[in-house]
Amino acid sequence: MSGVARQDGRTESAGPEDPDVPVAGASAYDGYDRSAIDRSGQAEAFDAIAGRYTEAFPHREGQQAATDWLTDNLPAGSRVLDVGCGTGLPTAGRLAGAGHRVVGVDLSAAMVALARENVPGAEFHQLDLADIGPGGAAPLGRFDAVAAFFSLLMLPRAEIPPALRMLHQLMRPEGLLALSMVEADVDDTVIPFLGNSIRVSGYLRDELRQVVREAGFEIAGENSYAYAPASTEVPPEIQLFLHCRRRA
């Protein structure tokens, strides 16, 4: 059986449960009209503001606390996917600093470049979330945990359930998901964002809980924060953080 090279230089045999082997099976996106996927303008907006993103969104206590929940509940060396990794801070940096194998993905080339600079011990890819699961163009293998902080809100509502099911497919049994969304009853709505425009979706918290449970997760904990960005170009918001565990 062929071997898989690890980041630490060792080689292990690649069996069906090896985390670096692409996950087999039908895609969670089967039945979803992939031709309807439209990311136009999303990556470009984040490319434009990448250099000032951290300044505009300081003091991310909720995100830090949810990341710490992952590190407190994962064995050392766990493989963790950071969906919408942005600049790599604080999430990928805290996870890598705790000894985990971090793989980050983001649509924005500028964000990925910053993440590689900020967290050299992690692995980052400019990829669309829809492409990383079974049947996708760039499968990334299996993970012990997933962090998805404010990344799924960039999708239309119709795509959020298959995206969550796809993350469920990528995770080991009992794997952990740290998920955050902004509480808002909106669907693919255009909003101003630091001099640019992006499209966002959201749920009120009861509906978000239902969507997450229907995707195969149990909710082990929940926190909410009233957050005011440093920039007046972005309005205050209620941030929801769910601590989830994958059901078999």
ChimeraX commands (.cxc) that place a marker at each C-alpha (Angstrom):
marker #1 position 0.00,0.00,0.00 radius 0.5
marker #1 position 1.33,3.43,-0.87 radius 0.5
marker #1 position 2.51,5.76,1.86 radius 0.5
marker #1 position 1.37,9.26,2.78 radius 0.5
marker #1 position 4.00,11.86,3.67 radius 0.5
marker #1 position 3.24,13.75,6.86 radius 0.5
marker #1 position 4.22,17.33,7.65 radius 0.5
marker #1 position 6.72,16.06,10.23 radius 0.5
marker #1 position 8.56,14.08,7.54 radius 0.5
marker #1 position 7.38,10.61,8.56 radius 0.5
marker #1 position 5.52,8.30,6.23 radius 0.5
marker #1 position 2.49,6.23,7.17 radius 0.5
marker #1 position 0.56,3.63,5.23 radius 0.5
marker #1 position -2.61,4.97,3.67 radius 0.5
marker #1 position -5.60,2.96,4.82 radius 0.5
marker #1 position -9.30,3.78,4.49 radius 0.5
marker #1 position -9.27,5.68,7.81 radius 0.5
marker #1 position -6.11,7.66,7.10 radius 0.5
marker #1 position -7.02,11.36,7.40 radius 0.5
marker #1 position -5.06,12.30,4.30 radius 0.5
marker #1 position -6.96,9.91,2.03 radius 0.5
marker #1 position -9.88,11.58,0.17 radius 0.5
marker #1 position -13.25,10.67,1.67 radius 0.5
marker #1 position -15.20,8.27,-0.53 radius 0.5
marker #1 position -18.91,8.35,-1.18 radius 0.5
marker #1 position -21.53,10.52,-2.81 radius 0.5
marker #1 position -21.19,14.25,-2.44 radius 0.5
marker #1 position -23.46,16.06,-0.01 radius 0.5
marker #1 position -23.93,18.51,-2.87 radius 0.5
marker #1 position -25.60,15.83,-5.02 radius 0.5
marker #1 position -29.05,17.16,-5.80 radius 0.5
marker #1 position -27.92,20.77,-5.41 radius 0.5
marker #1 position -27.68,22.73,-8.64 radius 0.5
marker #1 position -23.96,23.49,-8.78 radius 0.5
marker #1 position -24.56,25.73,-11.79 radius 0.5
marker #1 position -26.37,28.04,-9.37 radius 0.5
marker #1 position -23.22,28.59,-7.30 radius 0.5
marker #1 position -22.23,32.22,-7.73 radius 0.5
marker #1 position -19.29,33.62,-5.78 radius 0.5
marker #1 position -18.87,36.67,-8.00 radius 0.5
marker #1 position -17.55,39.62,-6.04 radius 0.5
marker #1 position -17.10,37.72,-2.78 radius 0.5
marker #1 position -13.39,36.90,-3.11 radius 0.5
marker #1 position -12.66,40.28,-4.69 radius 0.5
marker #1 position -14.20,42.11,-1.73 radius 0.5
marker #1 position -12.01,40.25,0.75 radius 0.5
marker #1 position -8.94,40.67,-1.46 radius 0.5
marker #1 position -9.55,44.42,-1.29 radius 0.5
marker #1 position -9.81,44.61,2.51 radius 0.5
marker #1 position -7.42,41.84,3.56 radius 0.5
marker #1 position -4.74,44.23,4.80 radius 0.5
marker #1 position -7.12,46.04,7.17 radius 0.5
marker #1 position -9.41,43.19,8.17 radius 0.5
marker #1 position -7.79,42.57,11.55 radius 0.5
marker #1 position -7.90,46.29,12.37 radius 0.5
marker #1 position -11.59,46.48,11.44 radius 0.5
marker #1 position -12.51,43.38,13.49 radius 0.5
marker #1 position -10.43,43.41,16.70 radius 0.5
marker #1 position -11.26,41.81,20.06 radius 0.5
marker #1 position -12.82,38.62,18.68 radius 0.5
marker #1 position -13.47,37.09,22.08 radius 0.5
marker #1 position -16.24,34.80,20.85 radius 0.5
marker #1 position -14.09,33.33,18.09 radius 0.5
marker #1 position -11.16,32.90,20.46 radius 0.5
marker #1 position -13.35,31.17,23.05 radius 0.5
marker #1 position -14.82,28.79,20.45 radius 0.5
marker #1 position -11.33,27.98,19.18 radius 0.5
marker #1 position -10.21,27.29,22.74 radius 0.5
marker #1 position -13.18,24.91,23.12 radius 0.5
marker #1 position -11.74,22.94,20.22 radius 0.5
marker #1 position -8.20,22.88,21.62 radius 0.5
marker #1 position -9.48,21.89,25.07 radius 0.5
marker #1 position -11.40,18.92,23.66 radius 0.5
marker #1 position -9.05,17.59,20.97 radius 0.5
marker #1 position -6.05,15.31,21.48 radius 0.5
marker #1 position -2.71,16.77,20.46 radius 0.5
marker #1 position -1.94,16.43,16.77 radius 0.5
marker #1 position -5.57,16.43,15.63 radius 0.5
marker #1 position -6.26,17.37,12.02 radius 0.5
marker #1 position -8.45,20.48,11.91 radius 0.5
marker #1 position -10.08,22.21,8.94 radius 0.5
marker #1 position -10.45,26.00,9.14 radius 0.5
marker #1 position -13.18,26.99,6.68 radius 0.5
marker #1 position -12.89,30.61,5.61 radius 0.5
marker #1 position -9.54,30.93,7.35 radius 0.5
marker #1 position -9.07,34.60,6.47 radius 0.5
marker #1 position -5.75,35.96,7.73 radius 0.5
marker #1 position -5.14,32.82,9.81 radius 0.5
marker #1 position -5.65,34.81,13.01 radius 0.5
marker #1 position -6.80,34.05,15.56 radius 0.5
marker #1 position -8.14,30.59,14.70 radius 0.5
marker #1 position -5.45,28.78,12.69 radius 0.5
marker #1 position -2.74,30.40,14.79 radius 0.5
marker #1 position -4.24,29.22,18.08 radius 0.5
marker #1 position -4.89,25.72,16.75 radius 0.5
marker #1 position -1.41,25.34,15.27 radius 0.5
marker #1 position 0.10,26.74,18.46 radius 0.5
marker #1 position -1.70,24.02,20.41 radius 0.5
marker #1 position 0.01,21.35,18.29 radius 0.5
marker #1 position -2.76,20.55,15.80 radius 0.5
marker #1 position -2.40,19.92,12.06 radius 0.5
marker #1 position -4.33,22.80,10.54 radius 0.5
marker #1 position -5.62,23.01,6.97 radius 0.5
marker #1 position -7.20,26.34,6.06 radius 0.5
marker #1 position -9.26,27.21,2.99 radius 0.5
marker #1 position -10.49,30.58,1.76 radius 0.5
marker #1 position -11.82,32.04,-1.49 radius 0.5
marker #1 position -9.59,35.10,-1.22 radius 0.5
marker #1 position -6.04,34.84,-2.57 radius 0.5
marker #1 position -4.99,37.85,-0.48 radius 0.5
marker #1 position -6.33,36.28,2.70 radius 0.5
marker #1 position -4.57,32.99,1.98 radius 0.5
marker #1 position -1.29,34.83,1.40 radius 0.5
marker #1 position -1.64,36.58,4.77 radius 0.5
marker #1 position -2.55,33.31,6.49 radius 0.5
marker #1 position 0.58,31.61,5.14 radius 0.5
marker #1 position 2.66,34.52,6.43 radius 0.5
marker #1 position 0.94,34.67,9.83 radius 0.5
marker #1 position 0.81,30.91,10.50 radius 0.5
marker #1 position 3.72,29.22,8.69 radius 0.5
marker #1 position 3.11,25.98,10.57 radius 0.5
marker #1 position -0.28,25.42,8.92 radius 0.5
marker #1 position -1.37,24.52,5.38 radius 0.5
marker #1 position -3.56,26.92,3.40 radius 0.5
marker #1 position -5.38,26.66,0.07 radius 0.5
marker #1 position -7.37,29.08,-2.07 radius 0.5
marker #1 position -10.42,26.89,-2.61 radius 0.5
marker #1 position -14.18,27.00,-2.75 radius 0.5
marker #1 position -15.90,25.13,0.06 radius 0.5
marker #1 position -18.01,23.24,-2.49 radius 0.5
marker #1 position -14.87,21.66,-3.98 radius 0.5
marker #1 position -13.24,20.10,-0.90 radius 0.5
marker #1 position -15.61,17.23,-0.16 radius 0.5
marker #1 position -16.34,13.86,-1.81 radius 0.5
marker #1 position -16.65,14.26,-5.55 radius 0.5
marker #1 position -15.23,17.76,-5.43 radius 0.5
marker #1 position -12.38,19.16,-7.49 radius 0.5
marker #1 position -9.96,19.38,-4.55 radius 0.5
marker #1 position -10.77,16.85,-1.80 radius 0.5
marker #1 position -8.74,17.36,1.36 radius 0.5
marker #1 position -9.31,14.14,3.29 radius 0.5
marker #1 position -10.78,13.51,6.73 radius 0.5
marker #1 position -10.64,15.74,9.79 radius 0.5
marker #1 position -11.00,15.41,13.54 radius 0.5
marker #1 position -12.59,18.85,13.80 radius 0.5
marker #1 position -13.81,21.78,11.74 radius 0.5
marker #1 position -13.85,25.50,12.54 radius 0.5
marker #1 position -16.29,27.50,10.41 radius 0.5
marker #1 position -16.38,31.04,11.73 radius 0.5
marker #1 position -18.57,33.39,9.68 radius 0.5
marker #1 position -17.83,31.48,6.48 radius 0.5
marker #1 position -21.16,29.77,5.81 radius 0.5
marker #1 position -22.94,33.13,6.00 radius 0.5
marker #1 position -21.29,33.90,2.66 radius 0.5
marker #1 position -23.48,31.21,1.04 radius 0.5
marker #1 position -27.11,31.47,-0.05 radius 0.5
marker #1 position -29.43,29.75,2.39 radius 0.5
marker #1 position -30.17,26.92,-0.03 radius 0.5
marker #1 position -26.49,25.96,-0.01 radius 0.5
marker #1 position -25.90,26.04,3.75 radius 0.5
marker #1 position -27.54,22.63,4.52 radius 0.5
marker #1 position -25.52,20.73,1.86 radius 0.5
marker #1 position -22.38,22.57,2.98 radius 0.5
marker #1 position -22.97,21.42,6.57 radius 0.5
marker #1 position -23.67,17.86,5.41 radius 0.5
marker #1 position -20.44,17.92,3.43 radius 0.5
marker #1 position -18.50,19.02,6.52 radius 0.5
marker #1 position -20.20,16.15,8.39 radius 0.5
marker #1 position -18.89,13.77,5.70 radius 0.5
marker #1 position -15.33,15.05,6.14 radius 0.5
marker #1 position -15.29,14.51,9.90 radius 0.5
marker #1 position -14.47,11.43,11.91 radius 0.5
marker #1 position -17.24,9.99,14.13 radius 0.5
marker #1 position -17.67,12.21,17.21 radius 0.5
marker #1 position -15.67,14.94,15.46 radius 0.5
marker #1 position -16.11,18.51,16.65 radius 0.5
marker #1 position -17.54,21.49,14.79 radius 0.5
marker #1 position -17.16,25.07,16.02 radius 0.5
marker #1 position -19.62,27.13,13.99 radius 0.5
marker #1 position -20.45,30.82,14.08 radius 0.5
marker #1 position -23.05,32.86,12.23 radius 0.5
marker #1 position -24.52,36.32,12.58 radius 0.5
marker #1 position -28.11,36.20,13.84 radius 0.5
marker #1 position -30.17,37.67,11.00 radius 0.5
marker #1 position -33.16,36.59,8.95 radius 0.5
marker #1 position -31.59,37.23,5.54 radius 0.5
marker #1 position -30.86,35.23,2.38 radius 0.5
marker #1 position -28.13,36.16,-0.11 radius 0.5
marker #1 position -28.63,39.83,0.74 radius 0.5
marker #1 position -26.21,42.47,-0.55 radius 0.5
marker #1 position -24.69,44.60,2.22 radius 0.5
marker #1 position -21.96,47.27,2.25 radius 0.5
marker #1 position -18.70,45.97,3.71 radius 0.5
marker #1 position -15.68,48.20,4.29 radius 0.5
marker #1 position -16.13,50.09,1.06 radius 0.5
marker #1 position -17.16,47.00,-0.91 radius 0.5
marker #1 position -20.29,44.89,-1.23 radius 0.5
marker #1 position -20.80,41.27,-0.23 radius 0.5
marker #1 position -23.79,38.92,-0.15 radius 0.5
marker #1 position -24.70,37.31,3.17 radius 0.5
marker #1 position -27.24,34.91,4.63 radius 0.5
marker #1 position -28.29,34.16,8.17 radius 0.5
marker #1 position -30.87,32.61,10.47 radius 0.5
marker #1 position -32.56,33.42,13.71 radius 0.5
marker #1 position -31.09,31.16,16.36 radius 0.5
marker #1 position -33.90,28.59,16.60 radius 0.5
marker #1 position -33.80,27.98,12.85 radius 0.5
marker #1 position -30.00,27.80,12.88 radius 0.5
marker #1 position -30.12,25.10,15.57 radius 0.5
marker #1 position -32.60,23.12,13.45 radius 0.5
marker #1 position -30.46,23.37,10.31 radius 0.5
marker #1 position -27.37,22.22,12.20 radius 0.5
marker #1 position -29.14,19.27,13.81 radius 0.5
marker #1 position -30.67,18.18,10.51 radius 0.5
marker #1 position -27.16,18.10,9.02 radius 0.5
marker #1 position -26.14,15.41,11.53 radius 0.5
marker #1 position -24.74,17.34,14.49 radius 0.5
marker #1 position -25.70,17.54,18.13 radius 0.5
marker #1 position -25.24,20.90,19.81 radius 0.5
marker #1 position -23.12,20.60,22.94 radius 0.5
marker #1 position -22.97,24.29,23.79 radius 0.5
marker #1 position -23.91,27.74,22.59 radius 0.5
marker #1 position -22.80,31.33,23.19 radius 0.5
marker #1 position -23.88,34.67,21.77 radius 0.5
marker #1 position -22.11,38.01,21.74 radius 0.5
marker #1 position -23.11,41.56,20.86 radius 0.5
marker #1 position -20.23,42.63,18.64 radius 0.5
marker #1 position -19.38,46.12,17.41 radius 0.5
marker #1 position -16.62,46.23,14.77 radius 0.5
marker #1 position -14.05,49.00,15.06 radius 0.5
marker #1 position -15.13,50.39,11.68 radius 0.5
marker #1 position -18.34,52.39,11.44 radius 0.5
marker #1 position -18.65,51.01,7.90 radius 0.5
marker #1 position -19.89,47.71,9.39 radius 0.5
marker #1 position -22.95,47.73,11.69 radius 0.5
marker #1 position -23.06,46.04,15.12 radius 0.5
marker #1 position -24.27,42.44,15.10 radius 0.5
marker #1 position -25.27,39.51,17.29 radius 0.5
marker #1 position -22.82,36.66,16.80 radius 0.5
marker #1 position -23.91,33.08,17.51 radius 0.5
marker #1 position -21.35,30.38,18.33 radius 0.5
marker #1 position -22.38,26.71,18.39 radius 0.5
marker #1 position -20.20,23.94,19.82 radius 0.5
marker #1 position -21.24,20.81,17.93 radius 0.5
marker #1 position -20.39,17.13,17.81 radius 0.5
marker #1 position -20.82,14.91,14.77 radius 0.5
marker #1 position -23.40,12.18,15.14 radius 0.5
marker #1 position -22.55,8.88,13.50 radius 0.5
marker link #1:1,2 radius 0.2
marker link #1:2,3 radius 0.2
marker link #1:3,4 radius 0.2
marker link #1:4,5 radius 0.2
marker link #1:5,6 radius 0.2
marker link #1:6,7 radius 0.2
marker link #1:7,8 radius 0.2
marker link #1:8,9 radius 0.2
marker link #1:9,10 radius 0.2
marker link #1:10,11 radius 0.2
marker link #1:11,12 radius 0.2
marker link #1:12,13 radius 0.2
marker link #1:13,14 radius 0.2
marker link #1:14,15 radius 0.2
marker link #1:15,16 radius 0.2
marker link #1:16,17 radius 0.2
marker link #1:17,18 radius 0.2
marker link #1:18,19 radius 0.2
marker link #1:19,20 radius 0.2
marker link #1:20,21 radius 0.2
marker link #1:21,22 radius 0.2
marker link #1:22,23 radius 0.2
marker link #1:23,24 radius 0.2
marker link #1:24,25 radius 0.2
marker link #1:25,26 radius 0.2
marker link #1:26,27 radius 0.2
marker link #1:27,28 radius 0.2
marker link #1:28,29 radius 0.2
marker link #1:29,30 radius 0.2
marker link #1:30,31 radius 0.2
marker link #1:31,32 radius 0.2
marker link #1:32,33 radius 0.2
marker link #1:33,34 radius 0.2
marker link #1:34,35 radius 0.2
marker link #1:35,36 radius 0.2
marker link #1:36,37 radius 0.2
marker link #1:37,38 radius 0.2
marker link #1:38,39 radius 0.2
marker link #1:39,40 radius 0.2
marker link #1:40,41 radius 0.2
marker link #1:41,42 radius 0.2
marker link #1:42,43 radius 0.2
marker link #1:43,44 radius 0.2
marker link #1:44,45 radius 0.2
marker link #1:45,46 radius 0.2
marker link #1:46,47 radius 0.2
marker link #1:47,48 radius 0.2
marker link #1:48,49 radius 0.2
marker link #1:49,50 radius 0.2
marker link #1:50,51 radius 0.2
marker link #1:51,52 radius 0.2
marker link #1:52,53 radius 0.2
marker link #1:53,54 radius 0.2
marker link #1:54,55 radius 0.2
marker link #1:55,56 radius 0.2
marker link #1:56,57 radius 0.2
marker link #1:57,58 radius 0.2
marker link #1:58,59 radius 0.2
marker link #1:59,60 radius 0.2
marker link #1:60,61 radius 0.2
marker link #1:61,62 radius 0.2
marker link #1:62,63 radius 0.2
marker link #1:63,64 radius 0.2
marker link #1:64,65 radius 0.2
marker link #1:65,66 radius 0.2
marker link #1:66,67 radius 0.2
marker link #1:67,68 radius 0.2
marker link #1:68,69 radius 0.2
marker link #1:69,70 radius 0.2
marker link #1:70,71 radius 0.2
marker link #1:71,72 radius 0.2
marker link #1:72,73 radius 0.2
marker link #1:73,74 radius 0.2
marker link #1:74,75 radius 0.2
marker link #1:75,76 radius 0.2
marker link #1:76,77 radius 0.2
marker link #1:77,78 radius 0.2
marker link #1:78,79 radius 0.2
marker link #1:79,80 radius 0.2
marker link #1:80,81 radius 0.2
marker link #1:81,82 radius 0.2
marker link #1:82,83 radius 0.2
marker link #1:83,84 radius 0.2
marker link #1:84,85 radius 0.2
marker link #1:85,86 radius 0.2
marker link #1:86,87 radius 0.2
marker link #1:87,88 radius 0.2
marker link #1:88,89 radius 0.2
marker link #1:89,90 radius 0.2
marker link #1:90,91 radius 0.2
marker link #1:91,92 radius 0.2
marker link #1:92,93 radius 0.2
marker link #1:93,94 radius 0.2
marker link #1:94,95 radius 0.2
marker link #1:95,96 radius 0.2
marker link #1:96,97 radius 0.2
marker link #1:97,98 radius 0.2
marker link #1:98,99 radius 0.2
marker link #1:99,100 radius 0.2
marker link #1:100,101 radius 0.2
marker link #1:101,102 radius 0.2
marker link #1:102,103 radius 0.2
marker link #1:103,104 radius 0.2
marker link #1:104,105 radius 0.2
marker link #1:105,106 radius 0.2
marker link #1:106,107 radius 0.2
marker link #1:107,108 radius 0.2
marker link #1:108,109 radius 0.2
marker link #1:109,110 radius 0.2
marker link #1:110,111 radius 0.2
marker link #1:111,112 radius 0.2
marker link #1:112,113 radius 0.2
marker link #1:113,114 radius 0.2
marker link #1:114,115 radius 0.2
marker link #1:115,116 radius 0.2
marker link #1:116,117 radius 0.2
marker link #1:117,118 radius 0.2
marker link #1:118,119 radius 0.2
marker link #1:119,120 radius 0.2
marker link #1:120,121 radius 0.2
marker link #1:121,122 radius 0.2
marker link #1:122,123 radius 0.2
marker link #1:123,124 radius 0.2
marker link #1:124,125 radius 0.2
marker link #1:125,126 radius 0.2
marker link #1:126,127 radius 0.2
marker link #1:127,128 radius 0.2
marker link #1:128,129 radius 0.2
marker link #1:129,130 radius 0.2
marker link #1:130,131 radius 0.2
marker link #1:131,132 radius 0.2
marker link #1:132,133 radius 0.2
marker link #1:133,134 radius 0.2
marker link #1:134,135 radius 0.2
marker link #1:135,136 radius 0.2
marker link #1:136,137 radius 0.2
marker link #1:137,138 radius 0.2
marker link #1:138,139 radius 0.2
marker link #1:139,140 radius 0.2
marker link #1:140,141 radius 0.2
marker link #1:141,142 radius 0.2
marker link #1:142,143 radius 0.2
marker link #1:143,144 radius 0.2
marker link #1:144,145 radius 0.2
marker link #1:145,146 radius 0.2
marker link #1:146,147 radius 0.2
marker link #1:147,148 radius 0.2
marker link #1:148,149 radius 0.2
marker link #1:149,150 radius 0.2
marker link #1:150,151 radius 0.2
marker link #1:151,152 radius 0.2
marker link #1:152,153 radius 0.2
marker link #1:153,154 radius 0.2
marker link #1:154,155 radius 0.2
marker link #1:155,156 radius 0.2
marker link #1:156,157 radius 0.2
marker link #1:157,158 radius 0.2
marker link #1:158,159 radius 0.2
marker link #1:159,160 radius 0.2
marker link #1:160,161 radius 0.2
marker link #1:161,162 radius 0.2
marker link #1:162,163 radius 0.2
marker link #1:163,164 radius 0.2
marker link #1:164,165 radius 0.2
marker link #1:165,166 radius 0.2
marker link #1:166,167 radius 0.2
marker link #1:167,168 radius 0.2
marker link #1:168,169 radius 0.2
marker link #1:169,170 radius 0.2
marker link #1:170,171 radius 0.2
marker link #1:171,172 radius 0.2
marker link #1:172,173 radius 0.2
marker link #1:173,174 radius 0.2
marker link #1:174,175 radius 0.2
marker link #1:175,176 radius 0.2
marker link #1:176,177 radius 0.2
marker link #1:177,178 radius 0.2
marker link #1:178,179 radius 0.2
marker link #1:179,180 radius 0.2
marker link #1:180,181 radius 0.2
marker link #1:181,182 radius 0.2
marker link #1:182,183 radius 0.2
marker link #1:183,184 radius 0.2
marker link #1:184,185 radius 0.2
marker link #1:185,186 radius 0.2
marker link #1:186,187 radius 0.2
marker link #1:187,188 radius 0.2
marker link #1:188,189 radius 0.2
marker link #1:189,190 radius 0.2
marker link #1:190,191 radius 0.2
marker link #1:191,192 radius 0.2
marker link #1:192,193 radius 0.2
marker link #1:193,194 radius 0.2
marker link #1:194,195 radius 0.2
marker link #1:195,196 radius 0.2
marker link #1:196,197 radius 0.2
marker link #1:197,198 radius 0.2
marker link #1:198,199 radius 0.2
marker link #1:199,200 radius 0.2
marker link #1:200,201 radius 0.2
marker link #1:201,202 radius 0.2
marker link #1:202,203 radius 0.2
marker link #1:203,204 radius 0.2
marker link #1:204,205 radius 0.2
marker link #1:205,206 radius 0.2
marker link #1:206,207 radius 0.2
marker link #1:207,208 radius 0.2
marker link #1:208,209 radius 0.2
marker link #1:209,210 radius 0.2
marker link #1:210,211 radius 0.2
marker link #1:211,212 radius 0.2
marker link #1:212,213 radius 0.2
marker link #1:213,214 radius 0.2
marker link #1:214,215 radius 0.2
marker link #1:215,216 radius 0.2
marker link #1:216,217 radius 0.2
marker link #1:217,218 radius 0.2
marker link #1:218,219 radius 0.2
marker link #1:219,220 radius 0.2
marker link #1:220,221 radius 0.2
marker link #1:221,222 radius 0.2
marker link #1:222,223 radius 0.2
marker link #1:223,224 radius 0.2
marker link #1:224,225 radius 0.2
marker link #1:225,226 radius 0.2
marker link #1:226,227 radius 0.2
marker link #1:227,228 radius 0.2
marker link #1:228,229 radius 0.2
marker link #1:229,230 radius 0.2
marker link #1:230,231 radius 0.2
marker link #1:231,232 radius 0.2
marker link #1:232,233 radius 0.2
marker link #1:233,234 radius 0.2
marker link #1:234,235 radius 0.2
marker link #1:235,236 radius 0.2
marker link #1:236,237 radius 0.2
marker link #1:237,238 radius 0.2
marker link #1:238,239 radius 0.2
marker link #1:239,240 radius 0.2
marker link #1:240,241 radius 0.2
marker link #1:241,242 radius 0.2
marker link #1:242,243 radius 0.2
marker link #1:243,244 radius 0.2
marker link #1:244,245 radius 0.2
marker link #1:245,246 radius 0.2
marker link #1:246,247 radius 0.2
marker link #1:247,248 radius 0.2
view
